[in-house]
């Protein structure tokens, strides 16, 4: 009888059962989806920080370039900024077109004593954060609607309701 028990133990299953393999796959999928969610949050925050720095750099660069002038002129002055190297290197420049991290157009327009920086294709969660950033903007327009300065988070969140938003910052 003892001999029979030894023989039965010799044929015991080795390796994982189907249920164990299924549990492993489910746990792996949960871990992977959590990692993707964390990456998306970090990526979104990174684009917002980059956009804030880029917008401020463009404002400062154009002010510096035109500091000895009486006017920013009128019309599109993006090309002047490209030629003068005013745009940060992490913005995409192709010919006379500047593109932000969300693949939206960046356009700088002179309006005599002021100039505007238009930032397009901004997702809603990033739009509201960019709209309330601290600066000395003369005005901010979101999706064609001028905002009361200073912009409150509630007003920014309401105005940034489109899937792809356009912010226009006016500076002097």
PyMOL commands that set and color helices and strands:
alter all, ss='L'
color gray80, all
select helices_A, chain A and resi 2-10+18-65+78-84+124-131+153-159
alter helices_A, ss='H'
color red, helices_A
select strands_A, chain A and resi 74-76+92-94+97-99+105-111+114-122+139-142+145-146+165-171
alter strands_A, ss='S'
color yellow, strands_A
deselect
rebuild
show_as cartoon
